[in-house]
Every structure is written in structure tokens, then in C-alpha cells.
């Protein structure tokens, strides 16, 4: 009985340590995805596609609108394409926009992770230099704004592909999604 209790305690400690490690790796004050920090104005939270940038496109991950494979439409992206009634040509164009944006942002996203790491290390010191920490945070913010601009440009490109009816559907889906977010 004692051995089982000891093993359970060890497993609980290991799980807690793993969870804490993931939490610390997230960085200071940011939610999922890049560019989710304060200062982006109203409507820049979760967008219709579950990402950031207030609308149609997610955070331009490896696939179209968060699909797991480059150039694919799976999961949420496929459901959205069906809900909007996208033609095959529209789907192909959206996939290309998403892939181009992913490639464009790849280096900046890596730099954001690196600069966040530097900021975390600065903040862990016994005595923090406020000027250096603020400057480091400015670097992170500048990179995030760069990525955000690229994502919003991609969003605008995607919206430009839609017919007026499809844009109306996007608006209706945003309103419905937004009401779910407010319920908390």
C-alpha cells in the first residue's frame, strides 16, 4: 500500500512539474498565439476563425486557417469553407495566401520566441534594469506588430476573394461567435 501511495505521489509531482514547465515556457502575459497582448485595440482578440487579428484568418499556421498540413483544409478551416460556400478556386487561392503568409512570418515568429526568452531571463534577475527590460519588450512588440500587419493583410486578401453573399455569412458568423465569447 505504501509503494502505491509513493508511486502516486511521484506521478502527481511529475505531472505538476510538466504543467509548470509548459506554463513558464508560455512567456509573460501572453495567451495562445502571437500578437495577443494588450495594445492592439478593440476587436483584436479571437477572430471568427479562432485566431487573432479580429476576423477571418487564424494565426497562419502550417495549413489553411489552422489546418495541420501545409496547404490543406482540415478541421475548422474545412468547416468554414463549407459554411461560406467557397468554390474550389477560392479554396486554392486562400490556401496560397495562408502559405505565403506563413512563410513570410516564419522568421519573425522565431525571433519573437527568442526575444521573449531574453525578456524572461532579464526579469528573472535579482535586479532588473527597467530601461533594458522596456527596450526588450519594445522589440517583442515591434515583431508582433509586424506579424499582425501581415496577418491582417492576408485577411483582407481573403475577404476580397469573397462574394457579397459570402461576406454577409462571414459577418453573421462573427456576430454569432462574438456572442459566445461574451458569455464567457
SERO-4910 file (N, C-alpha, C, O; in steps of 0.05 Angstrom, whole numbers):
BEGIN
 pado doro    nc1    nc2    nc3   cac1   cac2   cac3    cc1    cc2    cc3    oc1    oc2    oc3
  Unk    A     17    -24      0      0      0      0     17     25      0     11     44    -14
  Unk    A     39     25     16     57     47     17     70     52    -10     74     75    -18
  Unk    A     78     31    -24     90     34    -50     72     46    -70     80     63    -87
  Unk    A     46     39    -69     27     51    -88     24     81    -82     23     97   -100
  Unk    A     22     88    -56     19    116    -49     44    132    -58     42    154    -68
  Unk    A     67    120    -54     92    133    -63     92    137    -93    100    158   -103
  Unk    A     84    117   -108     83    119   -137     63    141   -146     69    156   -164
  Unk    A     40    142   -133     20    162   -139     31    190   -134     28    208   -150
  Unk    A     45    193   -111     57    219   -105     77    227   -125     78    250   -134
  Unk    A     94    209   -134    114    214   -154    101    222   -180    110    242   -193
  Unk    A     80    208   -188     67    214   -213     53    242   -212     54    257   -231
  Unk    A     42    248   -189     30    275   -185     51    296   -187     46    317   -200
  Unk    A     73    292   -175     95    312   -176    106    315   -204    111    338   -213
  Unk    A    109    293   -218    118    295   -246     98    310   -263    106    327   -279
  Unk    A     73    304   -260     52    318   -276     52    348   -269     50    364   -287
  Unk    A     54    354   -244     54    382   -235     79    397   -247     77    419   -256
  Unk    A    102    383   -246    126    395   -257    124    400   -287    132    421   -298
  Unk    A    112    381   -302    109    384   -330     90    407   -337     94    422   -355
  Unk    A     68    409   -321     49    430   -325     62    457   -320     58    476   -335
  Unk    A     77    459   -299     91    484   -292    111    492   -314    114    515   -321
  Unk    A    125    472   -324    144    477   -346    131    489   -370    141    507   -383
  Unk    A    108    478   -378     93    488   -400     84    517   -395     86    534   -412
  Unk    A     74    522   -370     65    549   -363     87    569   -365     83    591   -375
  Unk    A    111    562   -355    133    581   -355    143    585   -384    153    607   -390
  Unk    A    141    565   -400    150    568   -428    133    587   -444    141    596   -465
  Unk    A    108    592   -435     90    609   -449    100    638   -451     94    652   -471
  Unk    A    115    647   -432    124    674   -433    106    692   -416     84    684   -409
  Unk    A    115    717   -411    100    734   -393     76    747   -407     79    760   -427
  Unk    A     52    742   -396     29    757   -404     17    753   -431      4    771   -442
  Unk    A     21    730   -443     10    726   -470     -7    700   -470     -1    681   -456
  Unk    A    -28    701   -486    -46    678   -489    -36    662   -512    -13    665   -521
  Unk    A    -53    644   -522    -45    627   -544    -41    643   -569    -56    662   -575
  Unk    A    -21    636   -584    -15    651   -609      1    675   -605      6    684   -583
  Unk    A     10    687   -627     26    711   -625      8    735   -628    -13    734   -641
  Unk    A     17    758   -617      3    783   -621    -22    785   -604    -40    801   -611
  Unk    A    -24    770   -582    -49    771   -567    -47    790   -543    -65    791   -526
  Unk    A    -26    805   -541    -22    823   -519    -39    847   -520    -52    852   -540
  Unk    A    -38    863   -499    -53    888   -499    -42    908   -519    -20    905   -528
  Unk    A    -58    928   -525    -48    950   -542    -56    947   -571    -47    963   -587
  Unk    A    -72    927   -578    -80    923   -606   -107    934   -611   -117    932   -634
  Unk    A   -120    946   -591   -146    959   -596   -169    940   -594   -165    915   -593
  Unk    A   -193    951   -595   -217    934   -593   -220    916   -617   -213    923   -639
  Unk    A   -230    892   -612   -236    874   -634   -212    859   -643   -214    845   -664
  Unk    A   -190    860   -630   -166    846   -639   -161    820   -623   -139    810   -623
  Unk    A   -181    810   -611   -178    785   -596   -183    762   -615   -176    762   -638
  Unk    A   -196    741   -604   -202    717   -620   -219    726   -643   -240    739   -640
  Unk    A   -212    718   -667   -227    724   -691   -247    702   -697   -249    682   -682
  Unk    A   -260    705   -719   -280    686   -727   -268    658   -730   -282    638   -725
  Unk    A   -244    656   -739   -231    631   -743   -216    621   -719   -201    601   -721
  Unk    A   -220    633   -696   -207    623   -671   -179    634   -668   -166    625   -649
  Unk    A   -170    652   -684   -143    662   -681   -144    691   -674   -163    701   -663
  Unk    A   -122    705   -679   -120    733   -672   -120    750   -697   -112    740   -719
  Unk    A   -128    775   -695   -128    792   -718   -157    800   -725   -162    810   -747
  Unk    A   -175    796   -707   -203    804   -709   -217    794   -734   -233    809   -746
  Unk    A   -213    770   -742   -230    762   -763   -225    736   -776   -221    715   -763
  Unk    A   -224    736   -802   -227    712   -818   -204    692   -816   -209    668   -816
  Unk    A   -180    701   -813   -158    682   -814   -147    677   -786   -146    695   -769
  Unk    A   -137    653   -782   -125    645   -756    -97    656   -756    -91    676   -769
  Unk    A    -80    643   -741    -53    655   -739    -34    644   -760    -10    642   -755
  Unk    A    -44    637   -782    -29    630   -806     -9    607   -800     14    608   -808
  Unk    A    -19    587   -787     -2    564   -781      5    548   -806      4    559   -828
  Unk    A     11    523   -803     21    507   -825      1    503   -847      9    498   -870
  Unk    A    -25    504   -842    -44    499   -863    -64    522   -865    -61    542   -852
  Unk    A    -83    518   -882   -103    540   -886   -119    543   -860   -132    525   -851
  Unk    A   -117    567   -849   -134    574   -826   -131    555   -803   -151    550   -790
  Unk    A   -109    544   -797   -102    527   -775   -102    498   -780   -101    482   -762
  Unk    A   -104    490   -805   -103    461   -811    -76    450   -806    -56    465   -807
  Unk    A    -74    424   -800    -49    413   -791    -29    408   -814     -6    401   -807
  Unk    A    -36    411   -839    -16    406   -860    -14    430   -879    -34    443   -884
  Unk    A      9    435   -889     13    458   -906     -5    455   -931     -4    435   -944
  Unk    A    -20    476   -936    -37    476   -960    -61    459   -958    -74    453   -978
  Unk    A    -68    450   -934    -92    433   -931   -114    448   -918   -110    469   -906
  Unk    A   -138    437   -921   -161    449   -907   -173    426   -891   -188    409   -901
  Unk    A   -168    426   -865   -178    406   -847   -191    419   -824   -187    443   -818
  Unk    A   -207    405   -810   -219    414   -785   -235    440   -789   -252    441   -806
  Unk    A   -228    459   -773   -243    485   -772   -242    499   -799   -262    510   -808
  Unk    A   -219    498   -812   -217    512   -838   -235    499   -859   -247    514   -875
  Unk    A   -238    473   -859   -256    460   -878   -285    466   -872   -301    471   -890
  Unk    A   -292    466   -846   -319    473   -838   -326    501   -847   -348    507   -856
  Unk    A   -307    519   -843   -312    547   -850   -315    550   -880   -332    565   -890
  Unk    A   -298    536   -896   -300    537   -925   -328    527   -934   -340    539   -952
  Unk    A   -337    506   -921   -364    496   -928   -386    516   -920   -404    521   -935
  Unk    A   -383    527   -896   -403    546   -886   -405    571   -904   -427    582   -908
  Unk    A   -382    579   -915   -382    602   -933   -388    595   -962   -394    613   -978
  Unk    A   -388    569   -968   -393    561   -995   -371    568  -1014   -376    577  -1037
  Unk    A   -346    565  -1005   -323    572  -1022   -321    553  -1046   -324    529  -1043
  Unk    A   -315    564  -1069   -310    547  -1093   -283    535  -1090   -267    543  -1073
  Unk    A   -277    516  -1107   -250    504  -1107   -229    524  -1114   -207    524  -1102
  Unk    A   -234    542  -1132   -215    564  -1139   -210    582  -1115   -187    589  -1109
  Unk    A   -231    589  -1101   -228    606  -1077   -212    591  -1056   -194    602  -1043
  Unk    A   -218    565  -1052   -203    549  -1032   -173    548  -1039   -156    551  -1021
  Unk    A   -167    544  -1064   -139    543  -1073   -125    570  -1068   -102    570  -1059
  Unk    A   -139    591  -1075   -127    618  -1071   -123    624  -1041   -102    634  -1033
  Unk    A   -142    616  -1024   -139    620   -995   -116    604   -985   -100    614   -969
  Unk    A   -114    579   -994    -91    563   -985    -64    576   -992    -46    576   -976
  Unk    A    -63    587  -1016    -38    600  -1025    -32    625  -1008     -9    630  -1001
  Unk    A    -53    641  -1002    -49    665   -985    -39    656   -958    -21    668   -947
  Unk    A    -51    635   -946    -43    626   -920    -14    616   -920      2    621   -902
  Unk    A     -7    601   -941     21    591   -943     41    613   -946     62    613   -934
  Unk    A     34    633   -963     52    656   -967     56    671   -941     78    680   -935
  Unk    A     34    675   -926     35    689   -901     51    674   -880     67    685   -865
  Unk    A     48    647   -880     63    631   -861     93    633   -867    109    636   -848
  Unk    A    100    632   -892    128    634   -899    139    662   -892    162    665   -883
  Unk    A    123    682   -898    131    710   -893    136    714   -863    155    729   -855
  Unk    A    120    702   -846    122    706   -817    140    687   -802    145    691   -778
  Unk    A    149    666   -815    165    645   -802    188    656   -786    191    650   -762
  Unk    A    205    672   -798    229    683   -784    221    701   -761    232    700   -740
  Unk    A    201    718   -766    192    737   -745    181    722   -721    186    730   -698
  Unk    A    166    701   -726    156    685   -703    178    672   -687    177    670   -663
  Unk    A    199    663   -701    222    652   -687    236    674   -671    245    669   -648
  Unk    A    238    697   -682    251    720   -668    234    728   -643    246    735   -623
  Unk    A    208    727   -646    191    733   -623    197    714   -600    200    723   -577
  Unk    A    199    689   -606    205    669   -585    232    675   -572    235    674   -548
  Unk    A    251    681   -589    278    687   -579    279    712   -561    291    713   -540
  Unk    A    265    733   -571    265    758   -556    249    756   -530    255    768   -510
  Unk    A    228    740   -530    213    735   -506    230    720   -485    229    726   -461
  Unk    A    246    701   -495    264    687   -477    283    706   -464    288    705   -440
  Unk    A    295    724   -480    313    744   -469    299    761   -448    311    767   -427
  Unk    A    275    769   -453    260    785   -434    255    770   -408    258    781   -387
  Unk    A    247    745   -411    242    729   -387    268    726   -370    267    728   -346
  Unk    A    290    722   -384    316    720   -370    322    746   -355    332    746   -333
  Unk    A    317    769   -369    322    795   -356    305    797   -330    315    807   -310
  Unk    A    280    789   -332    262    793   -310    267    774   -287    258    778   -265
  Unk    A    282    753   -292    289    734   -271    312    743   -253    317    731   -232
  Unk    A    326    763   -262    350    772   -247    343    784   -220    320    791   -216
  Unk    A    363    786   -203    358    798   -177    351    828   -179    333    837   -165
  Unk    A    365    841   -196    359    870   -201    354    873   -231    371    868   -247
  Unk    A    331    883   -237    323    887   -265    328    916   -273    320    934   -260
  Unk    A    341    919   -296    345    945   -307    319    953   -322    313    942   -343
  Unk    A    304    972   -312    278    979   -324    281    988   -353    264    981   -370
  Unk    A    301   1004   -359    304   1014   -386    310    991   -406    299    989   -428
  Unk    A    327    972   -397    334    949   -415    309    931   -418    304    922   -440
  Unk    A    294    927   -397    271    910   -398    249    922   -416    237    908   -432
  Unk    A    245    948   -414    226    962   -431    235    961   -460    218    957   -478
  Unk    A    260    965   -465    270    963   -492    267    935   -504    260    932   -527
  Unk    A    272    915   -487    269    887   -496    239    882   -503    233    869   -523
  Unk    A    222    892   -486    193    888   -491    185    902   -516    168    893   -531
  Unk    A    197    925   -522    191    940   -547    199    923   -571    185    923   -591
  Unk    A    221    909   -569    230    891   -591    208    870   -597    201    865   -620
  Unk    A    199    857   -575    178    837   -578    153    849   -590    142    838   -609
  Unk    A    145    872   -580    120    885   -590    123    893   -620    104    890   -635
  Unk    A    146    903   -627    151    910   -655    148    886   -674    136    888   -695
  Unk    A    160    864   -665    158    839   -681    129    830   -683    120    821   -704
  Unk    A    115    832   -660     87    823   -660     70    841   -678     52    831   -692
  Unk    A     75    866   -679     60    884   -697     66    877   -726     48    879   -743
  Unk    A     91    870   -732     98    862   -759     82    838   -767     71    837   -790
  Unk    A     81    818   -750     66    794   -756     36    800   -758     22    790   -776
  Unk    A     26    817   -740     -2    824   -741     -9    838   -767    -30    832   -779
  Unk    A      8    856   -776      3    870   -801      1    850   -824    -17    852   -841
  Unk    A     19    832   -825     20    811   -846     -6    795   -845    -17    788   -866
  Unk    A    -15    787   -822    -39    771   -819    -64    787   -827    -82    776   -840
  Unk    A    -65    812   -820    -87    829   -828    -88    833   -858   -109    835   -870
  Unk    A    -64    836   -870    -63    839   -899    -74    813   -912    -88    815   -932
  Unk    A    -66    790   -901    -76    765   -912   -106    763   -908   -120    754   -926
  Unk    A   -116    771   -885   -145    771   -880   -159    788   -901   -180    780   -912
  Unk    A   -148    812   -906   -161    829   -926   -160    817   -954   -179    819   -969
  Unk    A   -139    803   -961   -137    789   -986   -159    767   -988   -172    764  -1009
  Unk    A   -163    752   -966   -183    731   -966   -211    744   -969   -227    734   -984
  Unk    A   -216    765   -953   -242    777   -955   -248    788   -983   -271    788   -992
  Unk    A   -227    798   -996   -230    809  -1023   -238    787  -1043   -250    793  -1064
  Unk    A   -232    762  -1037   -240    739  -1055   -269    732  -1053   -280    719  -1071
  Unk    A   -282    740  -1031   -309    731  -1026   -330    747  -1041   -326    770  -1047
  Unk    A   -351    733  -1047   -374    747  -1059   -388    763  -1038   -383    758  -1014
  Unk    A   -406    781  -1045   -421    796  -1025   -437    777  -1006   -438    783   -982
  Unk    A   -448    756  -1017   -463    737  -1000   -445    723   -980   -452    719   -957
  Unk    A   -421    716   -989   -402    703   -971   -393    722   -949   -389    714   -926
  Unk    A   -389    747   -956   -382    767   -936   -404    771   -915   -398    774   -892
  Unk    A   -429    769   -924   -451    771   -906   -451    747   -886   -456    750   -862
  Unk    A   -444    723   -897   -442    700   -880   -420    703   -860   -422    695   -836
  Unk    A   -397    714   -868   -375    719   -850   -384    737   -827   -378    732   -804
  Unk    A   -398    759   -835   -408    778   -814   -427    764   -795   -424    768   -771
  Unk    A   -445    748   -805   -463    733   -787   -449    714   -769   -455    712   -745
  Unk    A   -429    700   -780   -414    681   -763   -397    695   -742   -395    686   -720
  Unk    A   -387    719   -749   -372    735   -729   -390    743   -706   -382    741   -683
  Unk    A   -414    752   -713   -432    761   -692   -440    737   -674   -441    740   -650
  Unk    A   -445    715   -686   -452    691   -671   -429    682   -653   -432    675   -630
  Unk    A   -405    682   -665   -381    675   -650   -376    694   -627   -369    687   -605
  Unk    A   -379    720   -633   -374    741   -614   -393    739   -590   -384    743   -567
  Unk    A   -418    731   -594   -437    728   -572   -429    705   -554   -433    706   -530
  Unk    A   -417    684   -566   -407    662   -549   -383    671   -532   -381    663   -509
  Unk    A   -366    688   -543   -343    698   -528   -352    714   -504   -340    713   -483
  Unk    A   -373    730   -507   -382    747   -486   -395    732   -463   -395    741   -440
  Unk    A   -406    708   -469   -418    692   -448   -397    682   -429   -403    675   -406
  Unk    A   -373    681   -438   -350    674   -422   -348    646   -415   -329    638   -401
***
